[in-house]
Amino acid sequence: MKNKTNITGKTLIELGFRSGKWFPEAIDHINTNKLEGAAMHNYLEQFKSPPMVDLHTEAAPFAINIKAENESEKTNVNSVVESMNTLMKTPTLVNGAIMPDACPTGPNGTIPVGGVVVAKNAIHPGMHSADICCSVMLTDFGTMNPKKVLDAAHQNTHFGPGGRDRNTQYRFPEELLKDFQGNYLLNNEKMIQAARSHLGTQGDGNHFLFVGKSRKTGNTMMITHHGSRGPGANLYTKGMKIAERFRKELSPETLKQNAWIPFDTEEGQMYWEALQIIRKWTKTNHEVIHNATLDALQVEAQDRYWNEHNFVFKDKDLFYHAKGATPLDAKFMPDITGPRLIPLNMSEPVLIVSGETTASNLGFAPHGAGRNVSRTQHRRSKEGRTNEEVFQEETNGLDIRFFSNEIDVTELPSAYKNAETVRKQMDEYGLGKVIDEVLPYGCVMAGDWKKNAPWRRKKRR
C-alpha cells in the first residue's frame, strides 16, 4: 500500500489494528519518517494484537460436592451452581469443583466461596479475591493452661481496621523487605508501610484467634485465621487493573470479575512472584503472633503447621484458584510440615485433616462451614432479642471475646451452616479424613468494631 498522504487512525483500523493508546505515537512516527509499504508494516508488527478469545459455548466441567439438606440450603446451592455454570464459560477455565461450604459471594458468574477453578496458563485476581492467602496456623502449646494461652494471645494480637502504631509494631524482617523492594508491584511506599504496620494484625469479619485442646493428646493448641491484610488488598487492586487491560484486548465478552493475566507475559511472571511474596508475608504475620504468645508464656512450641485456603496454586501450566478451599494435595504447599486445618465455628472443634486427590475434589477440601444467608439476613433473624441474649445462648461454657468489646452476632455459631452437615458431606464426597480435633476453649474475634467507630461517635454527638 502506497503512503502518499498522511495516515490516520482510520488507516490503522482498516489494516486490522484495534484502537489503542499507542495510536497517536505510531501515527506520528509513521508520518514523520514517511514510512510506507513493507517499512510501515514492519514497524506496525510490534503493535499486532493477539486474536480475540471467545467464551466457551458450554461451561467447562465442574464437580458438585454439595447437596441441600433443607429449603434454605436449596436456595444457596442453586445460586452457587448457577454462578458456576456462568463462571465456567470463561475461556481459560478447564475444570472446577464446589465444596460443601459453598455460598455465593457476588453477581452471577463470580466464583463462590468454597469454589475451586482450574485455569490454563492464566492467573485470575478476582478468583483469589482481595483477601489473598487467607490462611490458618496452629501452634501446639503442650500442657499449658488454655486460659493462660488465650490471655497472653489476647495481649499480643490486634484486630480491627488499619495497623499498629509505631510503638506496638513488630519488627519487619529485612529479608521480607528486600523481597518487597525487588518486585515492581510491591515496591512502593504505601505497600511497604502497610506491610510494616499490619504485621501482627488480624483484621475483622470471620478472622479469629482460637484456643482449644487436642482430642487425641489433650495438649493446648492455638489457631489463628487471617489473610494478607493491606499488602494483599493493594496487590489485588493492581492485579485487577492489569487483568482488565488484558480482558479488553483479549476477551471483552469475559465478565470483568473473571479477567485474567496471561502467565507467559512479563506482567504474569511479576504478579505470580508478588503472590509468593504476599504468601510469605502472611505466614510471617501468623508467626509473629504465635511467637509473641510463646515468649510471653516462656514456653516452646511442641509443633506448628499452617495452610492457606484462599490462593492460587500452580501445577505445571495449570493454575488452581481456591476461593475458600483447603489444599489437600502436598504438591500445592512447598513448605508443608503437617496436616491441614478446617475451622467450622467458634463452638465447634477445628478439624485436623489429611486426604488424597480425586477426580471430583481436585486435591481440595472445604475451608470451614460457610453461610446459607447473608450477614444482614442473619441479623434480621435475631430481631426482638438483644445481642447479649443471643451471645449468652450460643456461647455458653466458652470463653468468647471480642477485641472491640462489641458483640458481632453475625459471627456467632447460628450465622454458619450446620457443622455436622459439612462433616457428613466431607465423608460422602471424599474431601479429607479427620485425624484429630481441637476442642474449643475460647477465642478472640474483632467484634462489631464499626459500632463505636470514630465517625459513628461523631455523628451521635
Secondary structure by P-SEA (a helix, b strand, c coil): ccccccccaaaaaaaccccccaaaaaaaaaaaacccaaaaaaaaccccccccccccccccbbbbccccccaaaaaaaaaaaaaaaaaaccccccccccccccccccccccccccbbbbbcccccccccccccccbbbbbbcccccaaaaaaaaaaccccccccccccccccccaaaaaaaaaccccccaaaaaaaaaacccccccccbbbbbbbccccbbbbbbbbcccaaaaaaaaaaaaaaaaaaaaccccccccccccccccaaaaaaaaaaaaaaaaaaaaaaaaaaaaaaaaccccccccccccbbbbbcccbbbbbcbbbbccccccccccbbbbbbccccccccccccccccccccbbbccccccccaaaaaaaaccccaaaaaaaaccccbbbbccccccccccccccccaaaaaaaaaaaccccccccccccccccccccccccaaaaaaac
